Amino acid sequence: MKKSILVFGLGFLQKSLIEQCKSLGLYVVGMDITDDALLRDEVDAFEVVAGDDFEGSLAVAKKYAVSGVVCAATDKPLVMMARVAEALLLPFYSVDTAKWSTDKLLMKQRFELGGVPHAKGRLMGCIEEFESEGWNYPVIVKPRDNSGSRGVIYCENEAQVCEAMTEAMQYTKKGNVLVEEFIDGPEYSIESLHYHDETHVLQFTQKQTTTFPYNVELGHIQPADFTEEQRSEIRTIIGKIAQCLNFDGCGSHTELKVSSRGIVVIETSPRLGGDFITSTLVPLSTGINMERLLARMSVGEAIADEEFLPKFQKSSGVVFFELPEGRIESIGDIDRLGQIPGCKAWEFDKHVGDEVNRITSSLNRYGYAIFQTEGREQTIESMEEARNIVRKLVKVDMLNNLT
């Protein structure tokens, strides 16, 4: 009899994970909060359950006698998943771990206890609280319980903080937001798996982001440009994170910066990264399929140590397209993207007449191109060529901006 696995959320970012679960011969049960979920037809069984409905979620898990629960690239269902797993004694981390990992303040408190270098922050409910604290600018304002760059805003003065707090409140269920010290330096993410109390750092990802005040990712390059000394230090830090948050039987996606004061962790999550990082880039650069390994962990299958080792060492990258605000007048031969050296896949989501709004989160980008090459420099060159093609071939009427 097939083992079954319960996938929480059926949006685009779960597609590759569902495919990997099916390739393992698992019976895939998909659960979403909406009846018109994008991938409802991609799973073997589909159920609609509200995100805060524990009894409903547990009933689905029991109905299909699931052997594990899994998701990718989203933090929202992690606490519910942990509660269901706890009730059914499924392989998963604890409810405490899920709560610490989905509340950025609790996360910072655990970092402090575990000796993890991190960006300091405080909760603020109103601008008056901020004014009384005497912060040094710049600062970052963000929701304490969201992902995907939603509501994350860079501020250089009090007026900007006031506006940012109002915007960030729209992306949180809490009654306050997090104000965080700004950390200088380039941004990276670390892709890891945690299994039987061992931490396996599989890849280092270098990020390209939009200009401030929003900090939305527009590109990822693997491997990152770290020295061996930096890689060793980062592995130690990821190990500390796993210990203080009790990561085990899961993936993790940790964002950090290499700043003037050293390596500083921004935040982490016990799930796989989005933006094609773990679904596509890690397999292209290392030959390791993190989603497949995670699915196997989730249903209690044994993983051999050598399966965490790279099968080859190449470079991979993804570029997300950015356009000026306005309305698209014309689109040239965009198929040229597929002719760029190393291009594995591409998509452009806009059409003539479409409005182009400012990119403020990972949800409103306009398309992408994915590459695999023999080295970082080749990947970076191909990514820049893709950007240039889009800039040249997509004409935007900037005088026709929305008001």
VEXDO-101609 format. One record per residue (C-alpha): residue in three letters; x, y, z; residue number from 1. Coordinates in steps of 0.02 Angstrom, whole numbers, padded with zeros to 5 digits. Example, Ala and Ser with C-alpha at 12.3 -4.5 7.8 and 13.67 -1.06 7.14 Angstrom:
2
site aa=ALA	x=00615	y=-00225	z=00390	i=1 $
site aa=SER	x=00684	y=-00053	z=00357	i=2 $
This chain:
403
site aa=MET	x=00000	y=00000	z=00000	i=1 $
site aa=LYS	x=00063	y=00174	z=-00045	i=2 $
site aa=LYS	x=00118	y=00291	z=00093	i=3 $
site aa=SER	x=00025	y=00456	z=00088	i=4 $
site aa=ILE	x=00092	y=00630	z=00122	i=5 $
site aa=LEU	x=-00005	y=00789	z=00162	i=6 $
site aa=VAL	x=00051	y=00947	z=00072	i=7 $
site aa=PHE	x=-00002	y=01109	z=00155	i=8 $
site aa=GLY	x=-00041	y=01242	z=00025	i=9 $
site aa=LEU	x=-00063	y=01218	z=-00162	i=10 $
site aa=GLY	x=00010	y=01377	z=-00236	i=11 $
site aa=PHE	x=00140	y=01388	z=-00375	i=12 $
site aa=LEU	x=00289	y=01368	z=-00258	i=13 $
site aa=GLN	x=00229	y=01193	z=-00206	i=14 $
site aa=LYS	x=00224	y=01125	z=-00384	i=15 $
site aa=SER	x=00398	y=01051	z=-00388	i=16 $
site aa=LEU	x=00378	y=00976	z=-00214	i=17 $
site aa=ILE	x=00217	y=00890	z=-00267	i=18 $
site aa=GLU	x=00304	y=00820	z=-00421	i=19 $
site aa=GLN	x=00445	y=00750	z=-00314	i=20 $
site aa=CYS	x=00322	y=00670	z=-00192	i=21 $
site aa=LYS	x=00234	y=00585	z=-00337	i=22 $
site aa=SER	x=00398	y=00527	z=-00412	i=23 $
site aa=LEU	x=00432	y=00436	z=-00248	i=24 $
site aa=GLY	x=00269	y=00340	z=-00268	i=25 $
site aa=LEU	x=00182	y=00434	z=-00127	i=26 $
site aa=TYR	x=-00006	y=00465	z=-00126	i=27 $
site aa=VAL	x=-00013	y=00655	z=-00119	i=28 $
site aa=VAL	x=-00151	y=00739	z=-00020	i=29 $
site aa=GLY	x=-00160	y=00926	z=-00049	i=30 $
site aa=MET	x=-00244	y=01045	z=00072	i=31 $
site aa=ASP	x=-00279	y=01229	z=00039	i=32 $
site aa=ILE	x=-00386	y=01368	z=00110	i=33 $
site aa=THR	x=-00473	y=01401	z=-00058	i=34 $
site aa=ASP	x=-00575	y=01290	z=-00172	i=35 $
site aa=ASP	x=-00490	y=01360	z=-00328	i=36 $
site aa=ALA	x=-00311	y=01323	z=-00272	i=37 $
site aa=LEU	x=-00192	y=01328	z=-00419	i=38 $
site aa=LEU	x=-00127	y=01150	z=-00401	i=39 $
site aa=ARG	x=-00286	y=01062	z=-00344	i=40 $
site aa=ASP	x=-00283	y=00952	z=-00500	i=41 $
site aa=GLU	x=-00100	y=00904	z=-00475	i=42 $
site aa=VAL	x=-00131	y=00804	z=-00315	i=43 $
site aa=ASP	x=-00213	y=00635	z=-00288	i=44 $
site aa=ALA	x=-00338	y=00704	z=-00162	i=45 $
site aa=PHE	x=-00388	y=00883	z=-00126	i=46 $
site aa=GLU	x=-00467	y=00957	z=00031	i=47 $
site aa=VAL	x=-00517	y=01134	z=00078	i=48 $
site aa=VAL	x=-00480	y=01180	z=00259	i=49 $
site aa=ALA	x=-00462	y=01351	z=00341	i=50 $
site aa=GLY	x=-00286	y=01396	z=00392	i=51 $
site aa=ASP	x=-00331	y=01405	z=00577	i=52 $
site aa=ASP	x=-00440	y=01249	z=00582	i=53 $
site aa=PHE	x=-00342	y=01120	z=00683	i=54 $
site aa=GLU	x=-00483	y=00994	z=00697	i=55 $
site aa=GLY	x=-00516	y=01005	z=00510	i=56 $
site aa=SER	x=-00331	y=00984	z=00469	i=57 $
site aa=LEU	x=-00315	y=00837	z=00589	i=58 $
site aa=ALA	x=-00470	y=00756	z=00514	i=59 $
site aa=VAL	x=-00394	y=00764	z=00340	i=60 $
site aa=ALA	x=-00232	y=00687	z=00401	i=61 $
site aa=LYS	x=-00328	y=00546	z=00486	i=62 $
site aa=LYS	x=-00443	y=00519	z=00337	i=63 $
site aa=TYR	x=-00298	y=00478	z=00224	i=64 $
site aa=ALA	x=-00188	y=00398	z=00358	i=65 $
site aa=VAL	x=-00044	y=00511	z=00308	i=66 $
site aa=SER	x=00133	y=00460	z=00350	i=67 $
site aa=GLY	x=00201	y=00637	z=00346	i=68 $
site aa=VAL	x=00166	y=00822	z=00321	i=69 $
site aa=VAL	x=00264	y=00940	z=00210	i=70 $
site aa=CYS	x=00268	y=01111	z=00128	i=71 $
site aa=ALA	x=00393	y=01224	z=00041	i=72 $
site aa=ALA	x=00430	y=01410	z=00028	i=73 $
site aa=THR	x=00299	y=01471	z=00151	i=74 $
site aa=ASP	x=00296	y=01497	z=00339	i=75 $
site aa=LYS	x=00109	y=01515	z=00362	i=76 $
site aa=PRO	x=00060	y=01332	z=00394	i=77 $
site aa=LEU	x=00210	y=01281	z=00499	i=78 $
site aa=VAL	x=00126	y=01291	z=00670	i=79 $
site aa=MET	x=-00027	y=01197	z=00607	i=80 $
site aa=MET	x=00084	y=01065	z=00528	i=81 $
site aa=ALA	x=00178	y=01043	z=00692	i=82 $
site aa=ARG	x=00015	y=01024	z=00789	i=83 $
site aa=VAL	x=-00051	y=00892	z=00669	i=84 $
site aa=ALA	x=00115	y=00799	z=00671	i=85 $
site aa=GLU	x=00119	y=00804	z=00861	i=86 $
site aa=ALA	x=-00057	y=00733	z=00874	i=87 $
site aa=LEU	x=-00019	y=00590	z=00754	i=88 $
site aa=LEU	x=00163	y=00560	z=00807	i=89 $
site aa=LEU	x=00227	y=00600	z=00632	i=90 $
site aa=PRO	x=00408	y=00647	z=00593	i=91 $
site aa=PHE	x=00416	y=00836	z=00617	i=92 $
site aa=TYR	x=00487	y=00968	z=00731	i=93 $
site aa=SER	x=00397	y=01027	z=00887	i=94 $
site aa=VAL	x=00257	y=01154	z=00903	i=95 $
site aa=ASP	x=00378	y=01264	z=01001	i=96 $
site aa=THR	x=00502	y=01260	z=00857	i=97 $
site aa=ALA	x=00365	y=01310	z=00736	i=98 $
site aa=LYS	x=00310	y=01454	z=00848	i=99 $
site aa=TRP	x=00488	y=01517	z=00875	i=100 $
site aa=SER	x=00520	y=01510	z=00688	i=101 $
site aa=THR	x=00364	y=01603	z=00633	i=102 $
site aa=ASP	x=00376	y=01746	z=00757	i=103 $
site aa=LYS	x=00528	y=01853	z=00720	i=104 $
site aa=LEU	x=00537	y=01920	z=00898	i=105 $
site aa=LEU	x=00535	y=01746	z=00977	i=106 $
site aa=MET	x=00666	y=01695	z=00848	i=107 $
site aa=LYS	x=00782	y=01836	z=00902	i=108 $
site aa=GLN	x=00760	y=01785	z=01084	i=109 $
site aa=ARG	x=00814	y=01607	z=01041	i=110 $
site aa=PHE	x=00961	y=01674	z=00940	i=111 $
site aa=GLU	x=01015	y=01773	z=01093	i=112 $
site aa=LEU	x=01009	y=01618	z=01201	i=113 $
site aa=GLY	x=01103	y=01516	z=01072	i=114 $
site aa=GLY	x=01243	y=01640	z=01038	i=115 $
site aa=VAL	x=01190	y=01668	z=00858	i=116 $
site aa=PRO	x=01248	y=01837	z=00788	i=117 $
site aa=HIS	x=01089	y=01925	z=00733	i=118 $
site aa=ALA	x=01008	y=02091	z=00691	i=119 $
site aa=LYS	x=00937	y=02169	z=00849	i=120 $
site aa=GLY	x=00754	y=02220	z=00849	i=121 $
site aa=ARG	x=00607	y=02276	z=00955	i=122 $
site aa=LEU	x=00419	y=02266	z=00940	i=123 $
site aa=MET	x=00329	y=02430	z=00911	i=124 $
site aa=GLY	x=00142	y=02462	z=00909	i=125 $
site aa=CYS	x=00144	y=02646	z=00867	i=126 $
site aa=ILE	x=00261	y=02786	z=00813	i=127 $
site aa=GLU	x=00263	y=02858	z=00990	i=128 $
site aa=GLU	x=00347	y=02699	z=01054	i=129 $
site aa=PHE	x=00479	y=02714	z=00918	i=130 $
site aa=GLU	x=00513	y=02897	z=00958	i=131 $
site aa=SER	x=00542	y=02858	z=01141	i=132 $
site aa=GLU	x=00672	y=02724	z=01104	i=133 $
site aa=GLY	x=00802	y=02839	z=01024	i=134 $
site aa=TRP	x=00846	y=02727	z=00874	i=135 $
site aa=ASN	x=00989	y=02765	z=00756	i=136 $
site aa=TYR	x=00944	y=02772	z=00571	i=137 $
site aa=PRO	x=00928	y=02683	z=00455	i=138 $
site aa=VAL	x=00810	y=02547	z=00520	i=139 $
site aa=ILE	x=00706	y=02408	z=00444	i=140 $
site aa=VAL	x=00520	y=02394	z=00482	i=141 $
site aa=LYS	x=00441	y=02223	z=00451	i=142 $
site aa=PRO	x=00294	y=02115	z=00504	i=143 $
site aa=ARG	x=00343	y=01991	z=00639	i=144 $
site aa=ASP	x=00249	y=01847	z=00557	i=145 $
site aa=ASN	x=00263	y=01852	z=00367	i=146 $
site aa=SER	x=00381	y=01802	z=00225	i=147 $
site aa=GLY	x=00413	y=01844	z=00042	i=148 $
site aa=SER	x=00475	y=02022	z=00079	i=149 $
site aa=ARG	x=00296	y=02079	z=00111	i=150 $
site aa=GLY	x=00294	y=02237	z=00216	i=151 $
site aa=VAL	x=00483	y=02243	z=00239	i=152 $
site aa=ILE	x=00535	y=02426	z=00222	i=153 $
site aa=TYR	x=00698	y=02523	z=00243	i=154 $
site aa=CYS	x=00679	y=02690	z=00333	i=155 $
site aa=GLU	x=00797	y=02838	z=00352	i=156 $
site aa=ASN	x=00690	y=02955	z=00457	i=157 $
site aa=GLU	x=00539	y=02964	z=00572	i=158 $
site aa=ALA	x=00414	y=03005	z=00434	i=159 $
site aa=GLN	x=00467	y=02850	z=00337	i=160 $
site aa=VAL	x=00453	y=02744	z=00494	i=161 $
site aa=CYS	x=00276	y=02807	z=00522	i=162 $
site aa=GLU	x=00225	y=02761	z=00344	i=163 $
site aa=ALA	x=00315	y=02594	z=00353	i=164 $
site aa=MET	x=00231	y=02544	z=00515	i=165 $
site aa=THR	x=00061	y=02578	z=00437	i=166 $
site aa=GLU	x=00105	y=02473	z=00284	i=167 $
site aa=ALA	x=00184	y=02330	z=00383	i=168 $
site aa=MET	x=00028	y=02318	z=00492	i=169 $
site aa=GLN	x=-00067	y=02266	z=00335	i=170 $
site aa=TYR	x=00038	y=02108	z=00324	i=171 $
site aa=THR	x=00027	y=02045	z=00503	i=172 $
site aa=LYS	x=-00105	y=01969	z=00616	i=173 $
site aa=LYS	x=-00015	y=02041	z=00766	i=174 $
site aa=GLY	x=-00050	y=02211	z=00843	i=175 $
site aa=ASN	x=00128	y=02271	z=00819	i=176 $
site aa=VAL	x=00276	y=02263	z=00701	i=177 $
site aa=LEU	x=00462	y=02233	z=00717	i=178 $
site aa=VAL	x=00585	y=02377	z=00704	i=179 $
site aa=GLU	x=00759	y=02309	z=00669	i=180 $
site aa=GLU	x=00932	y=02383	z=00656	i=181 $
site aa=PHE	x=00993	y=02397	z=00477	i=182 $
site aa=ILE	x=01138	y=02281	z=00437	i=183 $
site aa=ASP	x=01253	y=02337	z=00297	i=184 $
site aa=GLY	x=01334	y=02222	z=00170	i=185 $
site aa=PRO	x=01284	y=02095	z=00037	i=186 $
site aa=GLU	x=01143	y=01973	z=00072	i=187 $
site aa=TYR	x=01147	y=01783	z=00060	i=188 $
site aa=SER	x=01043	y=01632	z=00103	i=189 $
site aa=ILE	x=01100	y=01462	z=00165	i=190 $
site aa=GLU	x=01010	y=01304	z=00110	i=191 $
site aa=SER	x=01018	y=01161	z=00236	i=192 $
site aa=LEU	x=00940	y=00996	z=00288	i=193 $
site aa=HIS	x=00932	y=00936	z=00468	i=194 $
site aa=TYR	x=00923	y=00749	z=00498	i=195 $
site aa=HIS	x=00950	y=00644	z=00654	i=196 $
site aa=ASP	x=01024	y=00793	z=00748	i=197 $
site aa=GLU	x=01151	y=00826	z=00610	i=198 $
site aa=THR	x=01153	y=00986	z=00507	i=199 $
site aa=HIS	x=01199	y=00973	z=00323	i=200 $
site aa=VAL	x=01234	y=01139	z=00236	i=201 $
site aa=LEU	x=01206	y=01099	z=00053	i=202 $
site aa=GLN	x=01227	y=01266	z=-00036	i=203 $
site aa=PHE	x=01267	y=01451	z=-00013	i=204 $
site aa=THR	x=01160	y=01573	z=-00114	i=205 $
site aa=GLN	x=01207	y=01751	z=-00160	i=206 $
site aa=LYS	x=01064	y=01875	z=-00180	i=207 $
site aa=GLN	x=01027	y=02026	z=-00289	i=208 $
site aa=THR	x=00889	y=02142	z=-00226	i=209 $
site aa=THR	x=00789	y=02296	z=-00273	i=210 $
site aa=THR	x=00844	y=02466	z=-00213	i=211 $
site aa=PHE	x=00774	y=02531	z=-00049	i=212 $
site aa=PRO	x=00650	y=02561	z=00029	i=213 $
site aa=TYR	x=00589	y=02387	z=-00022	i=214 $
site aa=ASN	x=00713	y=02244	z=-00019	i=215 $
site aa=VAL	x=00640	y=02119	z=-00143	i=216 $
site aa=GLU	x=00751	y=01984	z=-00216	i=217 $
site aa=LEU	x=00784	y=02002	z=-00404	i=218 $
site aa=GLY	x=00916	y=01868	z=-00424	i=219 $
site aa=HIS	x=01001	y=01719	z=-00342	i=220 $
site aa=ILE	x=01172	y=01647	z=-00385	i=221 $
site aa=GLN	x=01247	y=01482	z=-00328	i=222 $
site aa=PRO	x=01374	y=01457	z=-00261	i=223 $
site aa=ALA	x=01400	y=01621	z=-00167	i=224 $
site aa=ASP	x=01569	y=01709	z=-00169	i=225 $
site aa=PHE	x=01625	y=01652	z=00004	i=226 $
site aa=THR	x=01800	y=01607	z=00060	i=227 $
site aa=GLU	x=01826	y=01436	z=00140	i=228 $
site aa=GLU	x=01848	y=01524	z=00307	i=229 $
site aa=GLN	x=01678	y=01608	z=00287	i=230 $
site aa=ARG	x=01596	y=01444	z=00236	i=231 $
site aa=SER	x=01665	y=01361	z=00392	i=232 $
site aa=GLU	x=01603	y=01502	z=00503	i=233 $
site aa=ILE	x=01431	y=01497	z=00422	i=234 $
site aa=ARG	x=01417	y=01308	z=00447	i=235 $
site aa=THR	x=01453	y=01335	z=00632	i=236 $
site aa=ILE	x=01320	y=01471	z=00642	i=237 $
site aa=ILE	x=01190	y=01362	z=00554	i=238 $
site aa=GLY	x=01230	y=01224	z=00678	i=239 $
site aa=LYS	x=01197	y=01345	z=00822	i=240 $
site aa=ILE	x=01033	y=01396	z=00743	i=241 $
site aa=ALA	x=00980	y=01214	z=00728	i=242 $
site aa=GLN	x=01021	y=01187	z=00912	i=243 $
site aa=CYS	x=00934	y=01341	z=00983	i=244 $
site aa=LEU	x=00777	y=01317	z=00877	i=245 $
site aa=ASN	x=00780	y=01125	z=00885	i=246 $
site aa=PHE	x=00780	y=01098	z=00697	i=247 $
site aa=ASP	x=00773	y=00914	z=00651	i=248 $
site aa=GLY	x=00691	y=00814	z=00513	i=249 $
site aa=CYS	x=00671	y=00971	z=00409	i=250 $
site aa=GLY	x=00751	y=01091	z=00287	i=251 $
site aa=SER	x=00803	y=01268	z=00330	i=252 $
site aa=HIS	x=00824	y=01429	z=00235	i=253 $
site aa=THR	x=00930	y=01556	z=00329	i=254 $
site aa=GLU	x=00956	y=01736	z=00273	i=255 $
site aa=LEU	x=01113	y=01827	z=00327	i=256 $
site aa=LYS	x=01229	y=01969	z=00283	i=257 $
site aa=VAL	x=01418	y=01986	z=00281	i=258 $
site aa=SER	x=01432	y=02157	z=00362	i=259 $
site aa=SER	x=01568	y=02272	z=00427	i=260 $
site aa=ARG	x=01551	y=02184	z=00594	i=261 $
site aa=GLY	x=01554	y=02008	z=00523	i=262 $
site aa=ILE	x=01422	y=01879	z=00481	i=263 $
site aa=VAL	x=01250	y=01929	z=00547	i=264 $
site aa=VAL	x=01093	y=01822	z=00534	i=265 $
site aa=ILE	x=00935	y=01913	z=00482	i=266 $
site aa=GLU	x=00811	y=01770	z=00501	i=267 $
site aa=THR	x=00784	y=01585	z=00470	i=268 $
site aa=SER	x=00643	y=01462	z=00440	i=269 $
site aa=PRO	x=00631	y=01272	z=00455	i=270 $
site aa=ARG	x=00570	y=01250	z=00277	i=271 $
site aa=LEU	x=00642	y=01254	z=00102	i=272 $
site aa=GLY	x=00675	y=01420	z=00016	i=273 $
site aa=GLY	x=00566	y=01487	z=-00124	i=274 $
site aa=ASP	x=00613	y=01581	z=-00283	i=275 $
site aa=PHE	x=00670	y=01415	z=-00363	i=276 $
site aa=ILE	x=00817	y=01412	z=-00241	i=277 $
site aa=THR	x=00792	y=01237	z=-00172	i=278 $
site aa=SER	x=00676	y=01167	z=-00305	i=279 $
site aa=THR	x=00788	y=01208	z=-00453	i=280 $
site aa=LEU	x=00951	y=01300	z=-00415	i=281 $
site aa=VAL	x=01020	y=01177	z=-00286	i=282 $
site aa=PRO	x=00992	y=01026	z=-00401	i=283 $
site aa=LEU	x=01071	y=01121	z=-00547	i=284 $
site aa=SER	x=01224	y=01173	z=-00447	i=285 $
site aa=THR	x=01252	y=01017	z=-00340	i=286 $
site aa=GLY	x=01145	y=00874	z=-00406	i=287 $
site aa=ILE	x=01060	y=00862	z=-00235	i=288 $
site aa=ASN	x=00870	y=00861	z=-00240	i=289 $
site aa=MET	x=00822	y=00941	z=-00074	i=290 $
site aa=GLU	x=00635	y=00921	z=-00102	i=291 $
site aa=ARG	x=00653	y=00735	z=-00133	i=292 $
site aa=LEU	x=00758	y=00712	z=00024	i=293 $
site aa=LEU	x=00635	y=00815	z=00127	i=294 $
site aa=ALA	x=00487	y=00713	z=00066	i=295 $
site aa=ARG	x=00577	y=00553	z=00114	i=296 $
site aa=MET	x=00620	y=00622	z=00286	i=297 $
site aa=SER	x=00440	y=00675	z=00310	i=298 $
site aa=VAL	x=00373	y=00498	z=00290	i=299 $
site aa=GLY	x=00509	y=00421	z=00398	i=300 $
site aa=GLU	x=00624	y=00349	z=00265	i=301 $
site aa=ALA	x=00807	y=00327	z=00306	i=302 $
site aa=ILE	x=00932	y=00442	z=00220	i=303 $
site aa=ALA	x=01113	y=00388	z=00199	i=304 $
site aa=ASP	x=01251	y=00513	z=00241	i=305 $
site aa=GLU	x=01319	y=00514	z=00063	i=306 $
site aa=GLU	x=01151	y=00575	z=-00003	i=307 $
site aa=PHE	x=01188	y=00745	z=00074	i=308 $
site aa=LEU	x=01349	y=00762	z=-00027	i=309 $
site aa=PRO	x=01358	y=00854	z=-00195	i=310 $
site aa=LYS	x=01362	y=00747	z=-00351	i=311 $
site aa=PHE	x=01448	y=00886	z=-00450	i=312 $
site aa=GLN	x=01496	y=01069	z=-00431	i=313 $
site aa=LYS	x=01421	y=01188	z=-00557	i=314 $
site aa=SER	x=01343	y=01361	z=-00549	i=315 $
site aa=SER	x=01160	y=01407	z=-00563	i=316 $
site aa=GLY	x=01058	y=01565	z=-00553	i=317 $
site aa=VAL	x=00888	y=01644	z=-00574	i=318 $
site aa=VAL	x=00850	y=01823	z=-00625	i=319 $
site aa=PHE	x=00681	y=01905	z=-00595	i=320 $
site aa=PHE	x=00638	y=02045	z=-00715	i=321 $
site aa=GLU	x=00610	y=02225	z=-00662	i=322 $
site aa=LEU	x=00529	y=02359	z=-00770	i=323 $
site aa=PRO	x=00491	y=02544	z=-00745	i=324 $
site aa=GLU	x=00315	y=02585	z=-00687	i=325 $
site aa=GLY	x=00189	y=02620	z=-00825	i=326 $
site aa=ARG	x=00097	y=02524	z=-00960	i=327 $
site aa=ILE	x=00175	y=02404	z=-01086	i=328 $
site aa=GLU	x=00171	y=02474	z=-01264	i=329 $
site aa=SER	x=00260	y=02334	z=-01357	i=330 $
site aa=ILE	x=00356	y=02172	z=-01332	i=331 $
site aa=GLY	x=00490	y=02117	z=-01455	i=332 $
site aa=ASP	x=00560	y=01943	z=-01486	i=333 $
site aa=ILE	x=00561	y=01892	z=-01303	i=334 $
site aa=ASP	x=00597	y=01711	z=-01356	i=335 $
site aa=ARG	x=00779	y=01766	z=-01368	i=336 $
site aa=LEU	x=00789	y=01732	z=-01181	i=337 $
site aa=GLY	x=00793	y=01546	z=-01219	i=338 $
site aa=GLN	x=00947	y=01568	z=-01329	i=339 $
site aa=ILE	x=01057	y=01639	z=-01190	i=340 $
site aa=PRO	x=01199	y=01518	z=-01143	i=341 $
site aa=GLY	x=01146	y=01404	z=-01001	i=342 $
site aa=CYS	x=00961	y=01451	z=-01002	i=343 $
site aa=LYS	x=00858	y=01308	z=-00930	i=344 $
site aa=ALA	x=00688	y=01393	z=-00916	i=345 $
site aa=TRP	x=00610	y=01565	z=-00932	i=346 $
site aa=GLU	x=00442	y=01651	z=-00919	i=347 $
site aa=PHE	x=00380	y=01827	z=-00949	i=348 $
site aa=ASP	x=00212	y=01863	z=-00869	i=349 $
site aa=LYS	x=00161	y=02029	z=-00948	i=350 $
site aa=HIS	x=00071	y=02071	z=-01112	i=351 $
site aa=VAL	x=00046	y=02226	z=-01217	i=352 $
site aa=GLY	x=-00072	y=02343	z=-01125	i=353 $
site aa=ASP	x=-00032	y=02272	z=-00953	i=354 $
site aa=GLU	x=00006	y=02389	z=-00810	i=355 $
site aa=VAL	x=00177	y=02380	z=-00729	i=356 $
site aa=ASN	x=00179	y=02423	z=-00545	i=357 $
site aa=ARG	x=00326	y=02447	z=-00429	i=358 $
site aa=ILE	x=00396	y=02284	z=-00360	i=359 $
site aa=THR	x=00360	y=02286	z=-00173	i=360 $
site aa=SER	x=00364	y=02098	z=-00134	i=361 $
site aa=SER	x=00405	y=01930	z=-00211	i=362 $
site aa=LEU	x=00223	y=01916	z=-00266	i=363 $
site aa=ASN	x=00225	y=02054	z=-00397	i=364 $
site aa=ARG	x=00376	y=02019	z=-00506	i=365 $
site aa=TYR	x=00356	y=02001	z=-00695	i=366 $
site aa=GLY	x=00447	y=01842	z=-00747	i=367 $
site aa=TYR	x=00611	y=01750	z=-00732	i=368 $
site aa=ALA	x=00751	y=01656	z=-00819	i=369 $
site aa=ILE	x=00848	y=01510	z=-00743	i=370 $
site aa=PHE	x=01027	y=01463	z=-00789	i=371 $
site aa=GLN	x=01155	y=01325	z=-00763	i=372 $
site aa=THR	x=01337	y=01352	z=-00812	i=373 $
site aa=GLU	x=01509	y=01288	z=-00768	i=374 $
site aa=GLY	x=01554	y=01439	z=-00660	i=375 $
site aa=ARG	x=01489	y=01592	z=-00567	i=376 $
site aa=GLU	x=01552	y=01720	z=-00691	i=377 $
site aa=GLN	x=01463	y=01634	z=-00835	i=378 $
site aa=THR	x=01302	y=01629	z=-00735	i=379 $
site aa=ILE	x=01314	y=01813	z=-00690	i=380 $
site aa=GLU	x=01347	y=01858	z=-00873	i=381 $
site aa=SER	x=01195	y=01759	z=-00932	i=382 $
site aa=MET	x=01084	y=01836	z=-00800	i=383 $
site aa=GLU	x=01137	y=02012	z=-00851	i=384 $
site aa=GLU	x=01107	y=01969	z=-01034	i=385 $
site aa=ALA	x=00930	y=01916	z=-00989	i=386 $
site aa=ARG	x=00900	y=02082	z=-00901	i=387 $
site aa=ASN	x=00965	y=02178	z=-01051	i=388 $
site aa=ILE	x=00854	y=02083	z=-01172	i=389 $
site aa=VAL	x=00699	y=02123	z=-01069	i=390 $
site aa=ARG	x=00748	y=02306	z=-01050	i=391 $
site aa=LYS	x=00777	y=02321	z=-01237	i=392 $
site aa=LEU	x=00627	y=02223	z=-01301	i=393 $
site aa=VAL	x=00492	y=02275	z=-01179	i=394 $
site aa=LYS	x=00438	y=02456	z=-01206	i=395 $
site aa=VAL	x=00347	y=02538	z=-01061	i=396 $
site aa=ASP	x=00251	y=02702	z=-01073	i=397 $
site aa=MET	x=00310	y=02783	z=-00911	i=398 $
site aa=LEU	x=00198	y=02935	z=-00938	i=399 $
site aa=ASN	x=00048	y=02822	z=-00923	i=400 $
site aa=ASN	x=00079	y=02776	z=-00741	i=401 $
site aa=LEU	x=-00068	y=02728	z=-00633	i=402 $
site aa=THR	x=-00128	y=02861	z=-00514	i=403 $
